[in-house]
């Protein structure tokens, strides 16, 4: 898949049913997705296959991740959002 198609598909997948999640994922997609290493892109795609509430809880640190391979990408999303608050 080309980079632009991959980006477009993941940008669309990042539009979720929870406003809080949209506010976390949308800016991350816009600012960071294109620069991610291929493995982190795959991890992000895998993350998007989960339920909204689970994703939100994992990013917010309310629940432990059920899949350890998603730790790096959720850490990236968290770090990006923390940097916006400073």
Buried (B, 14 or more C-beta within 10 A) or exposed (E): EEEEEBBEEBBEBBEBEEEEBBEBBBBBBEEBBEEBEEEBBEBBBEBBEBEBBBBBBBBBEEEEBEEEEBEBBBEBBBEBBEEEEE
